[in-house]
Amino acid sequence: MTDKKEVVGKYATADLVAGDYILSSKLSAVPAAENAYLYNLDGTKQAISVTIKSFATGLSGKLESGDIVTVIVADYQGKGETAIPPELQYVEVISVTASSGYDANTGEVVDEKELPSTVTLLVTTEQAKVLAELEQDSELHLALVYRGTPENAAKFIAAQDALIEELYAEPEPENSGETAEGTESKESEGAEPSAESEATE
């Protein structure tokens, strides 16, 4: 390949060193499968990984990309209770990764005896903060809620996004109604004398 335009913006499918011939067989228009999901991030949401601390907490290694899960927390906020944080009722799984760093859901060859080590989730900023805190202080369990078409999965995420928007909405000023009423009464008081003066005249 001699035209730079044919190379710019492409992804290498093999290791390249200085002096190598750049062949079309060594390039791809799409990123490698192991990182493809990261290139879909558009700034509206973030990718964050949480540790699978036991075989059971990660659904026995059965989670897949696109699954919708609920995050269940043992000893939530140190209260000795098991709970589901409202921010984490429905979360999308975008990757399941083994301890070697290979993703278990991309079709790559992974040792069958190697268990998933982390799960990467697609979340909002608010969800990321909650997960970061829970990762340090609590034990997380992931419960599968839905596996199916992207259209139906999107409905769960839309419901969760709406709840987060409600949870983190800024409260309206409490005195706004009182101010409006006060303004109306002052205007009324100011209008009465002029009406009486007109009647007197």
MDAnalysis code that builds the backbone (N, CA, C; Angstrom):
import MDAnalysis as mda
import numpy as np

u = mda.Universe.empty(603, n_residues=201, atom_resindex=np.repeat(np.arange(201), 3), trajectory=True)
u.add_TopologyAttr("name", ["N", "CA", "C"] * 201)
u.add_TopologyAttr("resid", np.arange(1, 202))
u.add_TopologyAttr("resname", ["MET", "THR", "ASP", "LYS", "LYS", "GLU", "VAL", "VAL", "GLY", "LYS", "TYR", "ALA", "THR", "ALA", "ASP", "LEU", "VAL", "ALA", "GLY", "ASP", "TYR", "ILE", "LEU", "SER", "SER", "LYS", "LEU", "SER", "ALA", "VAL", "PRO", "ALA", "ALA", "GLU", "ASN", "ALA", "TYR", "LEU", "TYR", "ASN", "LEU", "ASP", "GLY", "THR", "LYS", "GLN", "ALA", "ILE", "SER", "VAL", "THR", "ILE", "LYS", "SER", "PHE", "ALA", "THR", "GLY", "LEU", "SER", "GLY", "LYS", "LEU", "GLU", "SER", "GLY", "ASP", "ILE", "VAL", "THR", "VAL", "ILE", "VAL", "ALA", "ASP", "TYR", "GLN", "GLY", "LYS", "GLY", "GLU", "THR", "ALA", "ILE", "PRO", "PRO", "GLU", "LEU", "GLN", "TYR", "VAL", "GLU", "VAL", "ILE", "SER", "VAL", "THR", "ALA", "SER", "SER", "GLY", "TYR", "ASP", "ALA", "ASN", "THR", "GLY", "GLU", "VAL", "VAL", "ASP", "GLU", "LYS", "GLU", "LEU", "PRO", "SER", "THR", "VAL", "THR", "LEU", "LEU", "VAL", "THR", "THR", "GLU", "GLN", "ALA", "LYS", "VAL", "LEU", "ALA", "GLU", "LEU", "GLU", "GLN", "ASP", "SER", "GLU", "LEU", "HIS", "LEU", "ALA", "LEU", "VAL", "TYR", "ARG", "GLY", "THR", "PRO", "GLU", "ASN", "ALA", "ALA", "LYS", "PHE", "ILE", "ALA", "ALA", "GLN", "ASP", "ALA", "LEU", "ILE", "GLU", "GLU", "LEU", "TYR", "ALA", "GLU", "PRO", "GLU", "PRO", "GLU", "ASN", "SER", "GLY", "GLU", "THR", "ALA", "GLU", "GLY", "THR", "GLU", "SER", "LYS", "GLU", "SER", "GLU", "GLY", "ALA", "GLU", "PRO", "SER", "ALA", "GLU", "SER", "GLU", "ALA", "THR", "GLU"])
u.atoms.positions = np.array([
    [0.852, -1.192, 0.000],
    [0.000, 0.000, 0.000],
    [0.887, 1.241, 0.000],
    [0.643, 2.154, -0.932],
    [1.484, 3.341, -1.080],
    [0.748, 4.643, -0.765],
    [-0.571, 4.582, -0.694],
    [-1.361, 5.782, -0.426],
    [-1.669, 5.875, 1.065],
    [-1.243, 6.971, 1.692],
    [-1.458, 7.140, 3.122],
    [-2.938, 7.155, 3.483],
    [-3.781, 7.617, 2.563],
    [-5.218, 7.690, 2.825],
    [-5.817, 6.310, 3.064],
    [-5.182, 5.293, 2.523],
    [-5.685, 3.929, 2.689],
    [-5.292, 3.340, 4.039],
    [-4.394, 4.028, 4.750],
    [-3.880, 3.525, 6.022],
    [-4.432, 4.306, 7.218],
    [-4.553, 5.609, 7.058],
    [-4.982, 6.467, 8.160],
    [-6.382, 6.067, 8.642],
    [-6.513, 5.885, 9.961],
    [-7.802, 5.524, 10.545],
    [-8.036, 4.032, 10.626],
    [-7.112, 3.227, 10.105],
    [-7.265, 1.762, 10.148],
    [-6.607, 1.210, 11.405],
    [-6.925, -0.037, 11.734],
    [-6.380, -0.709, 12.906],
    [-5.477, -1.848, 12.461],
    [-4.320, -1.987, 13.136],
    [-3.383, -3.056, 12.799],
    [-3.876, -4.375, 13.371],
    [-3.846, -5.412, 12.555],
    [-4.263, -6.740, 13.009],
    [-3.067, -7.623, 13.338],
    [-1.856, -7.079, 13.163],
    [-0.626, -7.810, 13.461],
    [0.413, -6.816, 13.966],
    [1.429, -7.319, 14.649],
    [2.487, -6.451, 15.151],
    [3.270, -5.859, 13.985],
    [3.524, -4.566, 14.054],
    [4.281, -3.876, 13.015],
    [5.511, -3.218, 13.634],
    [6.620, -3.281, 12.915],
    [7.861, -2.641, 13.370],
    [8.360, -1.721, 12.271],
    [9.284, -0.855, 12.616],
    [9.836, 0.089, 11.638],
    [10.422, -0.662, 10.446],
    [10.066, -0.226, 9.248],
    [10.570, -0.849, 8.034],
    [9.665, -1.923, 7.455],
    [8.597, -2.295, 8.218],
    [7.662, -3.314, 7.722],
    [6.889, -2.793, 6.511],
    [6.547, -3.712, 5.618],
    [5.632, -3.383, 4.524],
    [4.211, -3.416, 5.094],
    [3.467, -2.378, 4.799],
    [2.091, -2.322, 5.274],
    [1.188, -2.931, 4.216],
    [0.669, -4.101, 4.516],
    [-0.200, -4.823, 3.591],
    [-1.651, -4.710, 4.047],
    [-2.545, -4.808, 3.099],
    [-3.969, -4.718, 3.430],
    [-4.388, -5.825, 4.391],
    [-3.691, -6.963, 4.335],
    [-4.031, -8.090, 5.207],
    [-3.668, -7.814, 6.660],
    [-2.827, -6.789, 6.900],
    [-2.423, -6.448, 8.255],
    [-3.254, -5.319, 8.848],
    [-4.258, -4.847, 8.098],
    [-5.086, -3.737, 8.547],
    [-6.550, -4.130, 8.586],
    [-7.282, -3.417, 9.409],
    [-8.717, -3.662, 9.517],
    [-9.429, -2.337, 9.740],
    [-10.651, -2.247, 9.240],
    [-11.447, -1.026, 9.420],
    [-12.092, -0.965, 10.792],
    [-12.114, -2.083, 11.514],
    [-12.715, -2.148, 12.849],
    [-11.660, -2.579, 13.858],
    [-11.790, -2.168, 15.119],
    [-10.805, -2.556, 16.138],
    [-10.864, -4.036, 16.449],
    [-9.822, -4.535, 17.106],
    [-9.781, -5.946, 17.491],
    [-10.951, -6.273, 18.397],
    [-11.409, -7.507, 18.326],
    [-12.597, -7.920, 19.084],
    [-12.442, -7.690, 20.572],
    [-11.221, -7.839, 21.087],
    [-11.020, -7.718, 22.523],
    [-11.275, -6.305, 23.037],
    [-11.196, -5.297, 22.156],
    [-11.407, -3.922, 22.605],
    [-12.536, -3.221, 21.856],
    [-13.252, -3.926, 21.024],
    [-14.245, -3.289, 20.151],
    [-15.288, -2.509, 20.933],
    [-15.735, -3.035, 22.057],
    [-16.798, -2.376, 22.811],
    [-16.353, -1.030, 23.380],
    [-15.047, -0.858, 23.579],
    [-14.563, 0.406, 24.132],
    [-14.637, 1.533, 23.113],
    [-14.605, 1.190, 21.831],
    [-14.660, 2.208, 20.788],
    [-16.085, 2.707, 20.556],
    [-17.063, 2.086, 21.220],
    [-18.453, 2.519, 21.079],
    [-18.835, 3.579, 22.105],
    [-17.929, 3.877, 23.031],
    [-18.217, 4.896, 24.035],
    [-18.255, 6.264, 23.366],
    [-19.310, 7.034, 23.647],
    [-19.482, 8.337, 22.989],
    [-19.466, 9.510, 23.963],
    [-19.116, 9.242, 25.215],
    [-19.041, 10.312, 26.198],
    [-20.260, 10.430, 27.094],
    [-21.363, 9.815, 26.699],
    [-22.570, 9.889, 27.525],
    [-22.512, 8.906, 28.693],
    [-21.776, 7.802, 28.517],
    [-21.627, 6.819, 29.586],
    [-20.169, 6.371, 29.662],
    [-19.869, 5.628, 30.724],
    [-18.503, 5.206, 30.988],
    [-18.443, 3.696, 31.157],
    [-17.237, 3.160, 30.999],
    [-16.999, 1.738, 31.244],
    [-16.220, 1.607, 32.546],
    [-16.687, 0.756, 33.441],
    [-15.996, 0.532, 34.711],
    [-16.045, -0.957, 35.030],
    [-14.938, -1.473, 35.569],
    [-14.857, -2.893, 35.893],
    [-14.990, -3.113, 37.391],
    [-15.650, -4.196, 37.754],
    [-15.745, -4.608, 39.154],
    [-15.217, -6.034, 39.271],
    [-14.675, -6.343, 40.420],
    [-14.041, -7.638, 40.631],
    [-15.062, -8.726, 40.940],
    [-14.862, -9.873, 40.314],
    [-15.654, -11.058, 40.658],
    [-14.857, -11.814, 41.723],
    [-15.275, -11.685, 42.971],
    [-14.470, -12.202, 44.079],
    [-14.662, -13.692, 44.335],
    [-15.695, -14.276, 43.742],
    [-15.905, -15.718, 43.867],
    [-16.670, -16.211, 42.642],
    [-16.682, -17.512, 42.456],
    [-17.367, -18.108, 41.308],
    [-18.850, -17.761, 41.334],
    [-19.440, -17.748, 42.519],
    [-20.884, -17.529, 42.653],
    [-21.277, -16.081, 42.392],
    [-20.451, -15.121, 42.817],
    [-20.851, -13.719, 42.707],
    [-20.939, -13.243, 41.265],
    [-20.288, -13.947, 40.341],
    [-20.325, -13.568, 38.929],
    [-21.182, -14.482, 38.084],
    [-22.237, -15.045, 38.665],
    [-23.177, -15.934, 37.968],
    [-22.458, -17.161, 37.399],
    [-21.521, -17.672, 38.150],
    [-20.811, -18.909, 37.789],
    [-20.169, -18.847, 36.403],
    [-19.697, -17.664, 36.036],
    [-19.009, -17.524, 34.758],
    [-19.901, -17.519, 33.546],
    [-21.209, -17.346, 33.741],
    [-22.162, -17.436, 32.624],
    [-22.545, -16.075, 32.027],
    [-22.029, -15.000, 32.572],
    [-22.398, -13.679, 32.055],
    [-21.824, -13.441, 30.662],
    [-22.572, -12.681, 29.861],
    [-22.152, -12.372, 28.494],
    [-22.341, -10.891, 28.198],
    [-21.647, -10.432, 27.189],
    [-21.806, -9.047, 26.746],
    [-23.246, -8.801, 26.321],
    [-23.822, -7.677, 26.766],
    [-25.212, -7.356, 26.433],
    [-26.211, -7.768, 27.480],
    [-25.776, -8.569, 28.463],
    [-26.679, -8.973, 29.554],
    [-27.053, -7.755, 30.399],
    [-28.258, -7.787, 30.939],
    [-28.686, -6.778, 31.902],
    [-28.674, -7.447, 33.274],
    [-27.953, -6.839, 34.207],
    [-27.817, -7.436, 35.542],
    [-28.253, -6.453, 36.625],
    [-28.565, -7.014, 37.793],
    [-28.816, -6.226, 38.993],
    [-27.635, -6.435, 39.930],
    [-27.147, -5.355, 40.519],
    [-26.035, -5.451, 41.466],
    [-26.603, -5.542, 42.881],
    [-26.350, -6.664, 43.532],
    [-26.806, -6.895, 44.898],
    [-25.605, -6.758, 45.825],
    [-25.769, -6.013, 46.905],
    [-24.648, -5.698, 47.794],
    [-24.885, -6.296, 49.176],
    [-23.920, -7.097, 49.639],
    [-23.979, -7.628, 50.997],
    [-23.421, -6.589, 51.956],
    [-24.041, -6.466, 53.125],
    [-23.634, -5.486, 54.138],
    [-23.588, -4.082, 53.534],
    [-24.672, -3.703, 52.910],
    [-24.756, -2.409, 52.213],
    [-24.595, -1.250, 53.184],
    [-23.624, -0.385, 52.910],
    [-23.320, 0.799, 53.729],
    [-23.034, 0.443, 55.181],
    [-22.509, -0.764, 55.395],
    [-22.111, -1.183, 56.734],
    [-23.258, -1.409, 57.696],
    [-24.466, -1.574, 57.159],
    [-25.644, -1.731, 58.017],
    [-25.987, -3.197, 58.289],
    [-25.188, -4.112, 57.735],
    [-25.456, -5.527, 57.948],
    [-26.620, -6.062, 57.149],
    [-27.104, -5.286, 56.196],
    [-28.238, -5.695, 55.375],
    [-27.802, -5.904, 53.918],
    [-28.468, -6.833, 53.260],
    [-28.239, -7.042, 51.834],
    [-29.264, -6.233, 51.059],
    [-28.787, -5.441, 50.095],
    [-29.692, -4.525, 49.406],
    [-29.267, -4.331, 47.961],
    [-30.187, -3.746, 47.198],
    [-29.922, -3.371, 45.812],
    [-29.914, -1.845, 45.747],
    [-28.775, -1.215, 45.534],
    [-28.749, 0.241, 45.414],
    [-29.665, 0.700, 44.286],
    [-30.450, 1.752, 44.482],
    [-31.380, 2.190, 43.442],
    [-30.683, 2.548, 42.131],
    [-29.421, 2.967, 42.209],
    [-28.681, 3.316, 40.982],
    [-28.271, 2.090, 40.164],
    [-28.352, 0.899, 40.788],
    [-27.796, -0.298, 40.147],
    [-28.821, -1.406, 39.961],
    [-30.059, -1.031, 39.716],
    [-31.097, -2.043, 39.489],
    [-30.913, -2.721, 38.133],
    [-30.599, -1.933, 37.115],
    [-30.407, -2.476, 35.770],
    [-29.130, -1.893, 35.169],
    [-28.143, -2.757, 34.928],
    [-26.862, -2.320, 34.379],
    [-26.463, -3.265, 33.242],
    [-25.878, -2.704, 32.187],
    [-25.489, -3.523, 31.037],
    [-24.052, -4.024, 31.161],
    [-23.871, -5.301, 30.913],
    [-22.540, -5.913, 30.875],
    [-21.952, -5.693, 29.478],
    [-20.728, -5.167, 29.407],
    [-20.104, -5.014, 28.082],
    [-18.900, -5.928, 27.905],
    [-18.419, -6.510, 29.001],
    [-17.310, -7.447, 28.867],
    [-17.135, -8.268, 30.134],
    [-16.667, -9.502, 29.942],
    [-16.295, -10.373, 31.053],
    [-14.854, -10.807, 30.789],
    [-13.951, -10.513, 31.719],
    [-12.518, -10.689, 31.474],
    [-11.887, -11.665, 32.453],
    [-11.036, -12.534, 31.917],
    [-10.317, -13.498, 32.747],
    [-9.095, -12.816, 33.361],
    [-8.464, -13.490, 34.324],
    [-7.318, -12.906, 35.018],
    [-6.133, -12.681, 34.089],
    [-6.103, -13.368, 32.961],
    [-5.017, -13.201, 31.991],
    [-5.170, -11.915, 31.176],
    [-6.362, -11.293, 31.271],
    [-6.626, -10.081, 30.496],
    [-7.426, -10.334, 29.247],
    [-7.657, -11.596, 28.904],
    [-8.448, -11.924, 27.724],
    [-9.931, -11.865, 28.054],
    [-10.707, -11.305, 27.138],
    [-12.148, -11.252, 27.316],
    [-12.763, -12.606, 27.013],
    [-13.634, -13.043, 27.897],
    [-14.234, -14.365, 27.745],
    [-15.443, -14.359, 26.830],
    [-15.841, -13.188, 26.328],
    [-17.069, -13.114, 25.526],
    [-16.829, -12.582, 24.117],
    [-15.581, -12.739, 23.609],
    [-15.279, -12.227, 22.274],
    [-14.934, -13.340, 21.285],
    [-15.024, -14.575, 21.745],
    [-14.699, -15.670, 20.853],
    [-13.217, -16.010, 20.838],
    [-12.415, -15.328, 21.658],
    [-11.000, -15.627, 21.713],
    [-10.763, -16.933, 22.450],
    [-9.612, -17.547, 22.183],
    [-9.279, -18.803, 22.835],
    [-8.814, -18.518, 24.255],
    [-9.593, -18.962, 25.216],
    [-9.265, -18.770, 26.626],
    [-9.284, -20.129, 27.302],
    [-8.324, -20.354, 28.192],
    [-8.250, -21.615, 28.920],
    [-9.579, -21.869, 29.615],
    [-10.169, -23.032, 29.354],
    [-11.484, -23.348, 29.925],
    [-11.443, -23.356, 31.452],
    [-10.270, -23.623, 32.037],
    [-10.153, -23.673, 33.488],
    [-9.993, -22.280, 34.086],
    [-9.776, -21.277, 33.234],
    [-9.563, -19.924, 33.715],
    [-10.905, -19.237, 33.919],
    [-11.191, -18.841, 35.138],
    [-12.477, -18.252, 35.473],
    [-12.459, -16.741, 35.268],
    [-13.622, -16.149, 35.020],
    [-13.698, -14.689, 34.883],
    [-13.201, -14.009, 36.157],
    [-12.494, -12.912, 35.972],
    [-11.938, -12.187, 37.099],
    [-12.633, -10.850, 37.333],
    [-13.044, -10.205, 36.229],
    [-13.749, -8.925, 36.340],
    [-14.898, -8.866, 35.339],
    [-15.845, -7.989, 35.642],
    [-16.947, -7.698, 34.725],
    [-16.914, -6.196, 34.448],
    [-16.956, -5.817, 33.184],
    [-16.975, -4.408, 32.820],
    [-18.399, -4.009, 32.490],
    [-18.851, -2.925, 33.117],
    [-20.237, -2.475, 33.003],
    [-20.299, -1.108, 32.333],
    [-21.387, -0.862, 31.612],
    [-21.628, 0.431, 30.968],
    [-22.521, 1.248, 31.896],
    [-22.002, 2.369, 32.397],
    [-22.715, 3.086, 33.456],
    [-22.665, 4.603, 33.262],
    [-23.500, 5.282, 34.030],
    [-23.458, 6.739, 34.094],
    [-22.404, 7.142, 35.126],
    [-22.124, 8.437, 35.204],
    [-21.162, 8.929, 36.192],
    [-21.616, 8.598, 37.610],
    [-22.906, 8.764, 37.878],
    [-23.436, 8.485, 39.214],
    [-23.266, 7.004, 39.570],
    [-23.547, 6.137, 38.624],
    [-23.400, 4.705, 38.865],
    [-21.932, 4.329, 39.086],
    [-21.039, 4.957, 38.324],
    [-19.607, 4.671, 38.449],
    [-19.103, 5.009, 39.848],
    [-19.560, 6.123, 40.388],
    [-19.147, 6.518, 41.735],
    [-19.621, 5.516, 42.778],
    [-20.863, 5.064, 42.647],
    [-21.408, 4.084, 43.589],
    [-20.628, 2.770, 43.503],
    [-20.353, 2.320, 42.289],
    [-19.624, 1.061, 42.093],
    [-18.200, 1.151, 42.636],
    [-17.541, 2.294, 42.447],
    [-16.176, 2.460, 42.943],
    [-16.133, 2.342, 44.463],
    [-17.117, 2.916, 45.133],
    [-17.185, 2.831, 46.589],
    [-17.478, 1.404, 47.043],
    [-18.415, 0.753, 46.368],
    [-18.788, -0.609, 46.746],
    [-17.651, -1.595, 46.484],
    [-16.883, -1.352, 45.447],
    [-15.751, -2.219, 45.121],
    [-14.753, -2.262, 46.283],
    [-14.607, -1.140, 46.975],
    [-13.653, -1.058, 48.080],
    [-14.203, -1.613, 49.384],
    [-15.489, -1.443, 49.610],
    [-16.037, -1.696, 50.945],
    [-17.004, -2.883, 51.054],
    [-17.473, -3.411, 49.927],
    [-18.541, -4.408, 50.012],
    [-18.278, -5.594, 49.084],
    [-19.142, -6.582, 49.214],
    [-19.106, -7.743, 48.318],
    [-20.294, -7.648, 47.361],
    [-19.982, -7.666, 46.072],
    [-21.022, -7.513, 45.062],
    [-21.429, -8.859, 44.485],
    [-22.716, -9.017, 44.246],
    [-23.251, -10.174, 43.537],
    [-23.991, -9.655, 42.312],
    [-23.791, -10.295, 41.178],
    [-24.460, -9.893, 39.950],
    [-25.552, -10.899, 39.620],
    [-26.792, -10.405, 39.539],
    [-27.940, -11.265, 39.230],
    [-28.423, -10.960, 37.818],
    [-28.551, -11.970, 36.999],
    [-29.003, -11.782, 35.619],
    [-30.487, -11.430, 35.584],
    [-30.805, -10.326, 34.928],
    [-32.182, -9.865, 34.799],
    [-32.731, -10.166, 33.410],
    [-31.914, -9.905, 32.382],
    [-32.413, -10.086, 31.009],
    [-31.265, -10.421, 30.064],
    [-31.528, -11.336, 29.167],
    [-30.619, -11.637, 28.060],
    [-31.478, -11.827, 26.813],
    [-31.259, -10.990, 25.820],
    [-32.081, -11.077, 24.613],
    [-31.726, -9.994, 23.624],
    [-32.732, -9.425, 22.995],
    [-32.504, -8.454, 21.934],
    [-32.033, -7.108, 22.506],
    [-31.216, -6.388, 21.753],
    [-30.762, -5.064, 22.203],
    [-31.925, -4.101, 22.427],
    [-32.990, -4.253, 21.644],
    [-34.152, -3.367, 21.784],
    [-34.803, -3.526, 23.157],
    [-34.992, -4.762, 23.583],
    [-35.599, -4.994, 24.897],
    [-34.642, -4.625, 26.033],
    [-33.355, -4.888, 25.831],
    [-32.366, -4.524, 26.842],
    [-32.362, -3.014, 27.060],
    [-32.543, -2.276, 25.971],
    [-32.545, -0.812, 26.054],
    [-33.691, -0.299, 26.925],
    [-34.784, -1.040, 26.999],
    [-35.922, -0.625, 27.819],
    [-35.552, -0.651, 29.299],
    [-34.785, -1.657, 29.710],
    [-34.342, -1.731, 31.099],
    [-33.418, -0.562, 31.417],
    [-32.491, -0.282, 30.508],
    [-31.542, 0.807, 30.722],
    [-32.258, 2.152, 30.751],
    [-33.269, 2.319, 29.899],
    [-34.036, 3.573, 29.878],
    [-34.754, 3.782, 31.211],
    [-35.296, 2.694, 31.762],
    [-35.982, 2.786, 33.057],
    [-34.991, 3.168, 34.159],
    [-33.784, 2.584, 34.110],
    [-32.768, 2.908, 35.104],
    [-32.295, 4.351, 34.967],
    [-32.089, 4.803, 33.746],
    [-31.646, 6.187, 33.518],
    [-32.682, 7.186, 34.036],
    [-33.957, 6.855, 33.841],
    [-35.031, 7.735, 34.320],
    [-35.025, 7.805, 35.845],
    [-34.776, 6.671, 36.497],
    [-34.725, 6.643, 37.956],
    [-33.546, 7.460, 38.478],
    [-32.392, 7.332, 37.824],
    [-31.206, 8.094, 38.246],
    [-31.454, 9.587, 38.095],
    [-32.090, 9.961, 37.000],
    [-32.404, 11.375, 36.780],
    [-33.306, 11.903, 37.898],
    [-34.232, 11.053, 38.332],
    [-35.142, 11.441, 39.421],
    [-34.404, 11.518, 40.756],
    [-33.510, 10.554, 40.994],
    [-32.774, 10.515, 42.252],
    [-31.845, 11.714, 42.417],
    [-31.242, 12.134, 41.300],
    [-30.239, 13.195, 41.369],
    [-30.753, 14.540, 40.860],
    [-32.059, 14.662, 40.710],
    [-32.631, 15.932, 40.264],
    [-32.457, 16.984, 41.345],
    [-32.147, 18.198, 40.936],
    [-31.977, 19.289, 41.899],
    [-33.347, 19.722, 42.420],
    [-33.494, 19.815, 43.741],
    [-34.800, 20.213, 44.310],
    [-35.147, 21.658, 43.952],
    [-36.433, 21.906, 43.747],
    [-36.880, 23.260, 43.436],
    [-36.867, 24.105, 44.703],
    [-36.567, 25.383, 44.593],
    [-36.570, 26.269, 45.776],
    [-37.927, 26.245, 46.466],
    [-37.928, 26.074, 47.802],
    [-39.171, 25.960, 48.547],
    [-39.926, 27.279, 48.642],
    [-39.214, 28.422, 48.560],
    [-39.866, 29.713, 48.750],
    [-40.373, 30.343, 47.459],
    [-40.292, 29.591, 46.359],
    [-40.735, 30.150, 45.079],
    [-42.231, 30.446, 45.080],
    [-43.016, 29.560, 45.720],
    [-44.457, 29.764, 45.772],
    [-44.816, 30.930, 46.663],
    [-44.103, 31.033, 47.806],
    [-44.376, 32.122, 48.727],
    [-44.055, 33.464, 48.098],
    [-42.952, 33.524, 47.350],
    [-42.554, 34.766, 46.697],
    [-43.595, 35.216, 45.694],
    [-44.111, 34.238, 44.943],
    [-45.132, 34.554, 43.941],
    [-46.399, 35.089, 44.600],
    [-46.794, 34.432, 45.729],
    [-47.997, 34.886, 46.428],
    [-47.812, 36.280, 47.005],
    [-46.595, 36.529, 47.549],
    [-46.300, 37.832, 48.110],
    [-46.354, 38.918, 47.073],
    [-45.848, 38.593, 45.881],
    [-45.852, 39.568, 44.789],
    [-47.270, 39.913, 44.378],
    [-48.121, 38.865, 44.299],
    [-49.510, 39.091, 43.906],
    [-50.248, 39.956, 44.928],
    [-50.014, 39.694, 46.228],
    [-50.720, 40.455, 47.262],
    [-50.273, 41.908, 47.252],
    [-48.953, 42.162, 47.005],
    [-48.457, 43.532, 46.959],
    [-49.075, 44.293, 45.791],
    [-49.187, 43.586, 44.650],
    [-49.781, 44.223, 43.482],
    [-51.237, 44.581, 43.758],
    [-51.941, 43.667, 44.474],
    [-53.351, 43.908, 44.796],
    [-53.486, 45.105, 45.718],
    [-52.590, 45.154, 46.733],
    [-52.645, 46.268, 47.673],
    [-52.383, 47.591, 46.978],
    [-51.463, 47.563, 46.016],
    [-51.130, 48.788, 45.297],
    [-52.242, 49.215, 44.369],
    [-53.069, 48.268, 43.926],
    [-54.122, 48.586, 42.961],
    [-55.353, 49.159, 43.641],
    [-55.611, 48.777, 44.912],
    [-56.821, 49.215, 45.596],
    [-56.922, 50.740, 45.786],
    [-55.875, 51.425, 46.227],
    [-55.990, 52.878, 46.412],
    [-56.316, 53.617, 45.121],
    [-55.719, 53.199, 44.027],
    [-55.972, 53.883, 42.754],
    [-57.418, 53.691, 42.332],
    [-57.973, 52.523, 42.619],
    [-59.360, 52.259, 42.261],
    [-60.286, 53.162, 43.082],
    [-59.939, 53.333, 44.409],
    [-60.762, 54.168, 45.278],
    [-60.677, 55.638, 44.861],
    [-59.460, 56.055, 44.470],
    [-59.281, 57.447, 44.057],
    [-60.088, 57.748, 42.822],
    [-60.146, 56.779, 41.906],
    [-60.932, 56.984, 40.677],
    [-62.408, 57.118, 41.024],
    [-62.859, 56.337, 41.999],
    [-64.285, 56.371, 42.386],
    [-64.595, 57.698, 43.058],
    [-63.626, 58.221, 43.847],
    [-63.820, 59.495, 44.562],
    [-63.945, 60.647, 43.591],
    [-63.066, 60.599, 42.565],
    [-63.092, 61.628, 41.545],
    [-64.425, 61.594, 40.782],
])
